[in-house]
Amino acid sequence: MSSDSDTGAAPAAGRVRGDRGIDQASAIIDPDVPSTARAYSALLGGKDVYESDRKIVAALEHAFGDPQAAARTNRQWLIRVVRWLSSTQGVNQFLDCGSGLPEAENVHEVAQRYNPQARVVYNDNDPTVLAYGRALLAENEHTAFVGEDFRDPQKVLDSPEVHQLIDFDEPVAMIHCFSLHHFPDEPRAVKDLLDEYMAAFPSGSYLALTHITYPRPENDPTGRAAEICDEIRGRIRSLGMDSGYWRDYDRVLSYFDGMEMVPPGLVRTAEWWPSGPPRLTELDDVMFGGVARKP
Ligand SMILES: C[S@@+](CC[C@H](N)C(=O)[O-])C[C@H]1O[C@@H](n2cnc3c(N)ncnc32)[C@H](O)[C@@H]1O
């Protein structure tokens, strides 16, 4: 992401400057309002953040100790899922909802490694992602970006970008990686939204999602976990960000009702390895690597 100066500071308030075809008209960034996209990017090492975002990161650190590790684990899950879908299931179309700011390995980079023709539509409605992500994510003719709120499925599905890249007769993988817990079930339940999208896609399509969940009872000896999570949401809200809608495991599991779960099911993200560790080829036996530190 580019910044407004060489200092690494985020761009000044107001309309952002043009760069690489950035959409200036639609992106107005208020530095006093923290952004889930920027705060999450900060957890992954992104430097272009405002003070308002740093306060969110500090609140998460206070609550969880190492939210950075959680963000990295979540991102690695995304990479494994896309790799699995592309390389073993032959999925060539992706709708990545709540895609966030560009990171080291974005969905199209992973998918196009296996199939250069793989098509990816990114979606996010955060002003900073609109300003910067759009240009960086939609970087080749097989990728596009839709800046709509994904809670309006028809707007997303009817967008010119989706129509240009997605063939509704071919399987589509819809991804919601850490994007659904930023809003409540009103006015429309998350499950309803997901169903509306999935109804538009043919048999053989996939839904892939991660979501923050309340600890299960066996991991909550005091029985106060839900209360604590809700307190954290209150703290984040007091800092200007409406987010942190924890849901319980069964609720998140219900989002897949009507679909066949891919083994190992809804598990901790670090445990989702359906095709096991990297598969070895014969050539792997004649390639070795190591790292040494000079004292
Ligand atoms: C925590 S980030 C996750 C980014 C990326 N999916 C990942 O997991 O690495 C959540 C993203 O969801 C986006 N988001 C939240 N609600 C949204 C909505 N209603 N419509 C579109 N994007 C949304 C936010 O702007 C943010 O960029």
The ligand as an ORCA input file, in Angstrom:
! r2SCAN-3c Opt
* xyz 0 1
  C     -10.237     -8.798      9.329
  S     -10.311     -8.299      7.654
  C     -10.008     -9.852      6.847
  C      -9.232     -9.719      5.564
  C      -8.993    -11.038      4.815
  N     -10.251    -11.665      4.450
  C      -8.174    -12.016      5.615
  O      -8.763    -12.837      6.325
  O      -6.959    -11.975      5.566
  C     -12.072     -8.143      7.441
  C     -12.437     -7.415      6.163
  O     -13.842     -7.543      5.952
  C     -14.295     -6.334      5.405
  N     -15.753     -6.205      5.614
  C     -16.392     -6.192      6.816
  N     -17.717     -6.042      6.624
  C     -17.888     -5.945      5.273
  C     -19.043     -5.771      4.452
  N     -20.264     -5.674      5.011
  N     -18.900     -5.724      3.110
  C     -17.661     -5.842      2.548
  N     -16.528     -5.994      3.285
  C     -16.649     -6.051      4.624
  C     -13.502     -5.272      6.149
  O     -13.478     -4.043      5.466
  C     -12.126     -5.927      6.234
  O     -11.298     -5.551      5.181
*
